[in-house]
Amino acid sequence: MEEKLSHISGKMAKKGERPILIPEEVKIDYSAPLLYAEGKNGKASLKIPEVLSLERKDGKLFLHRRMEGRKARSLQGLFWSLVFNLIFGVNQGFEKRLEIIGVGFGAEVKGKEILLSLGFSHQVKVPVPEGLNVKATKNQIMISGIDKEKVGNFAAQIRRIRPPEPYKGKGVRYLGEYIRHKRGKAVATTET
């Protein structure tokens, strides 16, 4: 069991030891413990824990552990991903697309909220979090922003309002998401 755990944390440590390339368009400023990044999409910051340190060399960022141990190795892998996402977000941004399927279903953006018509007796109003851009057409919603976590959480929040049902697939799903359909009761009884 101990062998398996060390093997898992070893993978994260290997990932955490790779350098992160800094694009020319992105400005990086590190004054411990905060890392600031600024790019064409905006500014963002990240607090680096005390067990880790950042080093900038030849247009790359290196994440080093100040102490050894399983927790330090796993934090190195986690924060490698967080720093990478921070730089990618301010430079290119993140995007999630949702698809609305159903007769009379749709979405519309009004001001700082999105109005969803999903077959309920009323429209569902969802406030758009700060820092996210939301565009809606009749049957698609596009969510974009510099924070990967915010974009993903807001997309999941909208999907949870009316997840796709397994018989006809009506509801809100990620664009390209496969929904496994169940056979209806009438189909199941006629085949036997």
C-alpha positions in Angstrom: 0.0 0.0 0.0 2.8 2.4 0.9 4.5 1.6 -2.4 1.4 2.6 -4.4 1.1 6.0 -2.5 4.7 6.9 -3.1 4.3 6.0 -6.8 1.3 8.4 -7.1 3.0 11.3 -5.4 6.1 10.6 -7.5 4.1 11.3 -10.7 2.9 14.7 -9.3 6.5 15.5 -8.3 7.8 14.7 -11.8 5.2 17.0 -13.3 6.0 19.7 -10.8 9.7 19.6 -11.8 9.1 20.6 -15.4 9.6 24.2 -16.3 6.7 26.5 -17.2 7.3 28.5 -20.4 6.3 32.2 -20.0 4.9 33.7 -23.2 6.4 37.0 -24.3 3.0 38.8 -24.0 2.7 37.8 -20.3 4.3 39.9 -17.5 5.2 37.9 -14.3 6.0 39.4 -10.9 6.9 37.2 -7.9 7.2 38.7 -4.5 6.9 35.9 -2.0 4.3 34.5 -1.4 2.3 36.1 -4.2 2.7 35.5 -7.9 1.2 38.1 -10.2 0.5 37.6 -13.9 -0.7 40.1 -16.5 -1.6 39.4 -20.1 -3.9 40.5 -22.9 -7.0 39.0 -21.1 -6.4 40.6 -17.7 -4.5 40.2 -14.4 -4.5 37.4 -11.8 -2.6 36.4 -8.7 -1.9 33.2 -6.8 -0.5 32.6 -3.3 2.3 30.1 -3.3 2.7 28.1 -0.1 5.8 28.4 2.1 7.0 24.9 1.3 7.5 26.0 -2.4 9.6 28.6 -4.1 9.6 30.0 -7.6 12.6 30.7 -9.8 12.6 32.6 -13.1 15.3 31.7 -15.6 15.6 32.1 -19.4 11.9 32.9 -19.9 10.8 29.9 -17.8 9.4 29.4 -14.3 10.7 26.6 -12.1 8.9 25.4 -9.0 11.2 24.1 -6.2 10.4 22.4 -2.9 12.0 23.9 0.2 11.6 20.7 2.1 11.1 17.0 1.3 8.1 14.9 2.1 4.9 13.5 0.6 2.9 16.7 1.2 5.6 18.9 -0.3 5.8 16.7 -3.4 2.0 16.7 -3.9 1.8 20.5 -3.4 4.5 20.9 -6.0 2.4 19.1 -8.6 -0.7 20.9 -7.7 0.8 24.3 -7.8 2.6 23.6 -11.1 -0.9 23.1 -12.6 -2.3 26.2 -10.9 0.6 28.4 -12.0 0.3 27.0 -15.6 -3.4 27.7 -15.6 -2.8 31.2 -14.2 -0.4 32.0 -17.1 -2.6 30.3 -19.7 -5.7 32.2 -18.4 -4.2 35.7 -18.7 -2.7 34.9 -22.1 -5.4 32.9 -23.9 -8.3 32.3 -21.5 -10.6 29.4 -20.8 -13.9 28.6 -22.5 -16.8 26.1 -21.9 -19.7 25.7 -24.3 -23.1 24.3 -23.2 -25.8 23.0 -25.5 -29.5 23.3 -24.7 -31.7 20.6 -26.2 -35.5 20.6 -26.0 -38.5 22.2 -27.7 -39.0 25.8 -26.5 -35.7 25.6 -24.5 -33.3 28.5 -24.8 -31.0 31.1 -23.1 -30.7 34.8 -23.2 -28.2 37.2 -21.5 -29.6 40.3 -20.0 -27.2 42.6 -18.2 -25.4 40.7 -15.5 -27.6 37.6 -15.6 -28.6 34.8 -17.9 -32.2 33.9 -18.4 -32.9 30.2 -19.0 -36.1 28.8 -20.5 -35.9 25.1 -19.7 -39.4 23.8 -19.6 -40.3 25.0 -16.1 -43.3 27.3 -15.5 -40.9 30.2 -15.1 -37.6 31.5 -16.5 -34.6 30.7 -14.3 -32.4 33.7 -13.7 -28.7 33.0 -12.9 -26.4 35.9 -12.0 -23.1 35.9 -13.9 -20.1 35.9 -11.6 -17.6 38.7 -11.8 -14.8 38.2 -14.3 -16.7 35.9 -16.6 -18.1 36.7 -20.1 -21.2 34.9 -21.1 -22.8 34.8 -24.6 -25.9 33.0 -25.5 -27.7 32.0 -28.7 -31.0 30.2 -29.0 -29.5 26.8 -28.1 -25.9 27.4 -27.0 -24.2 29.1 -24.1 -20.5 30.2 -24.2 -18.7 30.9 -20.9 -15.2 32.4 -21.0 -12.8 33.9 -18.5 -9.2 33.9 -17.2 -9.9 31.7 -14.2 -10.3 28.0 -15.2 -12.1 27.1 -11.9 -14.7 29.9 -12.2 -15.5 29.0 -15.8 -15.9 25.3 -15.0 -17.9 25.9 -11.8 -20.3 28.3 -13.6 -20.8 25.9 -16.5 -21.5 23.1 -14.0 -23.9 25.3 -12.1 -26.0 26.0 -15.2 -25.9 22.3 -16.3 -27.2 21.3 -12.8 -30.4 23.3 -13.3 -31.7 20.9 -15.9 -29.3 18.0 -16.6 -30.0 15.9 -19.7 -32.5 13.2 -19.1 -31.7 9.7 -20.3 -34.8 9.1 -22.5 -34.9 11.9 -25.1 -31.7 13.8 -24.0 -33.6 17.1 -23.2 -31.8 19.5 -20.9 -28.4 21.3 -20.7 -25.2 19.4 -21.6 -21.6 20.3 -22.5 -21.1 20.7 -26.2 -20.2 17.3 -27.6 -21.1 15.4 -24.4 -22.4 11.9 -25.0 -25.6 11.0 -23.2 -26.4 7.3 -22.9 -30.0 6.9 -23.7 -32.4 4.4 -22.0 -35.1 2.6 -23.9 -38.6 3.7 -23.0 -41.2 1.5 -21.2 -43.2 1.1 -24.4 -40.2 -0.1 -26.4 -39.1 -2.5 -23.7 -42.5 -4.2 -23.4 -43.1 -4.6 -27.2 -39.7 -6.3 -27.7 -40.3 -9.2 -25.2 
